[in-house]
Amino acid sequence: MHKLLHVALIALLICAAGPAEARAGLFKSKKKKAAKEQLAAEKSDSTENKGKKAYEKLLKDAKTYKGMFNVHVVKDKYYFEIPKNILHRDYLLASRVSSISNNKDIAAGQMPRSPIHITFSADEKNVYIHKKRTTTECDTTSNMYQAFVRNYIDPIWNAYKIEAMNPDSTAYVIDITDLFVGDVPELSPFRESNIWDVLMRKKPLTGSLSSSKSSIIGVKAFPQNINIKSQLTYNADGAFTATLTRNIIMLPETPMRPRYYDPRVGYFAERRNRYTEEEDGIKEYKIINRWNIQPKPEDLERYKRGELVEPAKPIVYYVDPAIPEKWRKYIKLGIEDWQKAFEAIGFKNAIVARDYPTDDPDFDPDDIRYSCYRMITTPTQNSMGPSWIDPRSGEIIQGDVLFYSNIVRLLHDWRFVQTGAVDPDVRKAVFSDELMGGSLRYVAAHEIGHTLGLAHNFGASHAFPVDSLRSPSFTQKYGTTPSIMDYTRYNYVAQPGDKERGVCLTPPDLGVYDIYAIKWGYKPIFDAATPEDERETLDLWIREKAGDPMYKFGP
């Protein structure tokens, strides 16, 4: 009996002790977990505090420019604060010569190299700048897309150590100084060699950067772009100094719908290769360069009814005050001659000319957001109209005309040689303002045509029979050519007495082909959902003019 009671008591003690020990173990586990969580919280808090302290320490005495990226300047260091949420957006990085000590190859106002299409990415240590691939693409619904992605990654161009995070950990801070004062070939003030150098046995200027004589001299930050001005000195044919304005501009999140190129109409175009299983082999095609001209949403129905409306975003050209005032009004007329072409497709005031603003401190002709008609004083007798595009869509985002001052000598000589036999007004050493102004207006219209995306149409003048160029009624209506994008100059077919009869000796303000080409490239096609859907309408517009040599494009 005593033995039984003893065993029962032991069993009872074991039963009583078991749960207590288990509870003790549970409490110990909870305590351990709580301690671990507290340690993690302290560590996290420590990391955040450490990051915040690093940010505050790094930028303690910084001067900050707030914009798309905040730019912090600490002594001679320049830091970008790049928000995480816009890292993967598309950007253009461009470099323009603002002033220069040797204009042998490049003049102030030019971009020696094409802008670079870039994007950003990051890991725990670095922020990376990638060069974007745009010329090759793949059908995303195709099985081959997996192989395409493996073979066409966007290469890393530059890497920058993450120096700090902003206090709420939503942006990376990197030292970007070297990009703007380093010897970066893609942002160089020297032009690249070309085929003409080989043919003419010329060697373009080159040189090595002198870092001790180079510095960043200005910063501007805006919601959509950042401008950094650098003064760089090179050892090149003696001392060589250039002031360069570098622009980083954010491209639209949704690209403009491209329009396919057709060789029967003269537009500058971008090549594309598309991998698709819908065709045998790679599909090759081009998209044209053009501005994004669309009606405002509130004017859409009016536009569709055929009313003239202003575009949502007109094309504005700012005319350099360095151009002599007596010529500026003619240049503005040449720019706005293109209004006639846009009015023909339903847009008024689509293209306007303005003076450089004097009351806007943010205006900078070297900012890629502004299209300018620039004066260049060098011995060169030339004018040119480059434009820069969103490479994803062909949308022109900026265009410039470079007006070399000595082109007036070229225009004087052309006019004298080609029409001096029939026009006593050009037998002078110095033309009247009106006579030279008319020639400058023609040059302006021609170069603006290039900035609208139009290529030379060397076949245009072939459309006119020679005897028509001696007809007063014909030349008064059409001038000397159906396209000012031709290289037809003045009416050297005219004979003595023709001017008195009313024969026109000059090109038209705008040719019939030019108006037609703007319609083909710019008129919205609302019933098309894709570039492919536009083809039928675009082909119809060309076939409507088939057989009429005035509308023929000859490259």
Secondary structure, DSSP 8 states (H G I E B T S, - for coil): -HHHHHHHHHHHHHHHHHHHHHHHHHHHHHHHHHHHHHHHHHHHHHHHHHHHHHHHHHTTT-EEE-SSSEEEEETTEEEEEEEGGGTTS-EEEEEEEEEES--SS--TT--SS--EEEEEEE-SSEEEEEE---SEEE-TTSTTHHHHHHH----EEEEEEEEEE-TTS-EEEEE-HHHHHS--GGG-SS----HHHHHHT------EE-GGG-EEEEEEE-SSEEEEEEEEEEESSSEEEEEEEEEEEE--SS-----B--TTS-B-EEEEEEE-TTSSS-EEEEEE-B----B-GGGHHHHHTT--B-BSS-EEEEE-TTS-HHHHHHHHHHHHTTHHHHHTTTBSS-EEEEE--SS-TT--TTSTT-EEEEEE-SS---EE--EEEETTTTEEEEE-EEEETTHHHHHHHHHHHHHTTT-GGG-SSS--HHHHHHHHHHHHHHHHHHHTTB---TTGGGGS-GGGGG-HHHHHHHTT-S-TTS---S-TT--TTHHHHT---S--SS-HHHHHHHHHHHS--TT-SSHHHHHHHHHHHHHTTTT-GGG----
